[in-house]
Amino acid sequence: MWSSRFASPQDNERDSAVGVAFGPDYLMVGGAVSTEAEDGHVTFEWWLRRFALG
């Protein structure tokens, strides 16, 4: 399970990974932050992170 929080997370935000890939010396992770409004509308912001393996 993936868990990551931003500096100022809101109660209505969820951050989740949806895919990973390995390179020769790194790990790439892609995911999305979903935010639910009071009216039930959900929006997504996609992200991509690279982690050095050492």
Backbone as a chain_set.jsonl record, in Angstrom:
{"seq": "MWSSRFASPQDNERDSAVGVAFGPDYLMVGGAVSTEAEDGHVTFEWWLRRFALG", "coords": {"N": [[0.833, -1.172, 0.0], [0.481, 2.269, -0.729], [1.419, 5.353, 0.703], [1.365, 8.793, 1.022], [1.861, 12.146, 1.938], [1.152, 15.562, 1.404], [2.643, 18.811, 2.135], [0.634, 20.464, 3.199], [-1.845, 18.869, 3.702], [-5.321, 18.276, 3.016], [-8.399, 17.305, 4.603], [-10.11, 16.185, 2.745], [-8.582, 15.103, 0.723], [-6.886, 12.566, -1.109], [-4.035, 10.644, -1.707], [-2.588, 8.537, -4.033], [-0.694, 5.847, -5.405], [-0.474, 4.614, -8.742], [1.047, 3.24, -10.535], [4.295, 1.764, -11.143], [7.768, 1.793, -12.114], [10.987, 0.456, -12.874], [14.287, 1.686, -13.38], [17.782, 1.694, -14.432], [19.085, 2.79, -12.158], [17.088, 3.92, -10.646], [13.719, 4.487, -9.424], [10.536, 4.901, -10.68], [7.448, 6.391, -9.933], [4.041, 6.738, -10.441], [1.009, 8.524, -9.935], [-2.016, 9.784, -8.414], [-3.71, 12.585, -6.963], [-6.693, 12.746, -5.39], [-9.471, 14.834, -4.913], [-12.306, 15.527, -3.058], [-15.162, 17.441, -3.371], [-17.6, 19.348, -1.461], [-20.066, 18.941, -2.679], [-19.827, 16.411, -3.658], [-18.442, 16.108, -6.021], [-15.55, 14.912, -7.646], [-12.14, 15.581, -8.205], [-9.049, 15.058, -10.004], [-5.515, 15.211, -9.728], [-2.698, 14.486, -11.453], [0.498, 12.942, -10.825], [4.091, 12.44, -11.028], [6.871, 10.793, -9.815], [10.366, 10.498, -9.197], [12.712, 8.343, -7.819], [15.923, 7.994, -6.555], [17.984, 5.133, -6.555], [20.228, 3.739, -4.426]], "CA": [[0.0, 0.0, 0.0], [1.224, 3.519, -0.837], [0.904, 6.466, 1.488], [2.186, 9.982, 0.896], [1.079, 13.331, 2.281], [1.765, 16.822, 1.044], [2.947, 19.683, 3.267], [-0.609, 20.983, 3.781], [-2.946, 18.021, 3.224], [-6.683, 18.564, 3.449], [-9.122, 16.086, 4.974], [-10.835, 15.641, 1.595], [-7.613, 14.707, -0.303], [-6.291, 11.228, -1.043], [-2.89, 10.495, -2.59], [-2.387, 7.114, -4.265], [0.134, 5.438, -6.532], [-1.2, 3.736, -9.671], [1.985, 2.489, -11.348], [5.716, 1.91, -10.844], [8.697, 1.236, -13.098], [12.382, 0.525, -12.453], [15.341, 1.97, -14.339], [19.056, 1.143, -13.969], [19.429, 3.276, -10.826], [15.983, 4.73, -10.137], [12.358, 3.964, -9.37], [9.531, 5.901, -11.063], [6.124, 6.111, -9.397], [3.013, 7.652, -10.92], [-0.228, 8.41, -9.182], [-2.953, 10.897, -8.482], [-4.333, 13.113, -5.75], [-8.12, 12.986, -5.626], [-10.077, 15.768, -3.97], [-13.773, 15.478, -3.125], [-15.829, 18.677, -2.949], [-18.779, 19.142, -0.608], [-21.188, 18.458, -3.486], [-19.532, 15.054, -4.101], [-17.626, 16.135, -7.236], [-14.169, 14.506, -7.396], [-11.149, 15.985, -9.202], [-7.77, 14.358, -9.912], [-4.277, 15.834, -10.185], [-1.736, 13.399, -11.663], [1.885, 13.259, -10.486], [5.13, 11.475, -11.372], [8.021, 10.988, -8.935], [11.526, 9.66, -9.474], [13.503, 8.102, -6.616], [17.248, 7.42, -6.834], [18.323, 3.922, -5.823], [21.66, 3.837, -4.207]], "C": [[0.881, 1.239, 0.0], [0.583, 4.573, 0.048], [1.873, 7.63, 1.373], [1.313, 11.185, 1.211], [1.86, 14.57, 1.887], [1.95, 17.68, 2.286], [1.686, 20.198, 3.956], [-1.794, 20.143, 3.313], [-4.289, 18.46, 3.799], [-7.373, 17.246, 3.777], [-9.8, 15.421, 3.787], [-9.895, 15.222, 0.467], [-7.085, 13.299, -0.045], [-5.187, 11.155, -2.088], [-2.652, 9.011, -2.782], [-1.521, 6.878, -5.488], [-0.683, 4.515, -7.427], [-0.264, 2.937, -10.56], [3.417, 2.763, -10.944], [6.535, 1.313, -11.979], [10.116, 1.409, -12.565], [13.265, 0.871, -13.634], [16.636, 1.422, -13.769], [19.418, 1.581, -12.543], [18.331, 4.143, -10.219], [14.673, 3.947, -10.154], [11.428, 5.109, -9.732], [8.185, 5.456, -10.514], [5.164, 7.168, -9.921], [1.741, 7.453, -10.135], [-1.091, 9.64, -9.322], [-3.373, 11.315, -7.079], [-5.79, 13.366, -6.103], [-8.663, 13.871, -4.515], [-11.584, 15.732, -4.157], [-14.351, 16.772, -2.566], [-17.054, 18.344, -2.102], [-19.978, 18.602, -1.378], [-20.96, 17.046, -4.034], [-18.708, 14.972, -5.37], [-16.172, 15.82, -6.89], [-13.285, 14.984, -8.541], [-9.851, 15.231, -8.936], [-6.645, 15.244, -10.423], [-3.247, 14.717, -10.267], [-0.338, 13.858, -11.316], [2.801, 12.116, -10.91], [6.332, 11.803, -10.508], [9.124, 10.022, -9.302], [12.35, 9.57, -8.191], [14.824, 7.439, -7.018], [17.448, 6.18, -5.966], [19.822, 3.914, -5.612], [22.155, 2.846, -3.287]], "O": [[1.919, 1.259, 0.66], [-0.641, 4.672, 0.131], [3.072, 7.468, 1.603], [0.155, 11.239, 0.798], [3.083, 14.617, 2.021], [1.475, 17.327, 3.366], [1.673, 20.351, 5.177], [-2.661, 20.649, 2.6], [-4.37, 18.951, 4.925], [-6.973, 16.192, 3.282], [-10.041, 14.214, 3.814], [-10.358, 15.002, -0.652], [-6.868, 12.903, 1.1], [-5.387, 11.563, -3.232], [-2.523, 8.281, -1.798], [-1.6, 7.607, -6.476], [-1.49, 3.725, -6.937], [-0.717, 2.044, -11.276], [3.736, 3.849, -10.462], [6.064, 0.443, -12.712], [10.413, 2.391, -11.885], [13.03, 0.413, -14.752], [16.617, 0.754, -12.735], [20.009, 0.799, -11.799], [18.605, 5.0, -9.378], [14.544, 2.908, -10.801], [11.524, 6.187, -9.145], [7.822, 4.284, -10.617], [5.451, 8.363, -9.848], [1.429, 6.338, -9.715], [-0.914, 10.439, -10.242], [-3.39, 10.513, -6.145], [-6.081, 14.126, -7.027], [-8.356, 13.681, -3.338], [-12.084, 15.886, -5.271], [-14.066, 17.152, -1.431], [-17.484, 17.193, -2.041], [-20.812, 17.891, -0.816], [-21.789, 16.533, -4.786], [-18.307, 13.879, -5.769], [-15.619, 16.393, -5.951], [-13.633, 14.817, -9.71], [-9.576, 14.817, -7.81], [-6.797, 15.942, -11.425], [-2.952, 14.069, -9.262], [-0.01, 15.032, -11.489], [2.36, 10.987, -11.122], [6.773, 12.951, -10.463], [8.868, 8.876, -9.671], [12.648, 10.583, -7.558], [14.83, 6.44, -7.738], [17.118, 6.185, -4.78], [20.588, 4.073, -6.563], [23.353, 2.809, -3.006]]}, "num_chains": 1, "name": "protein.A"}
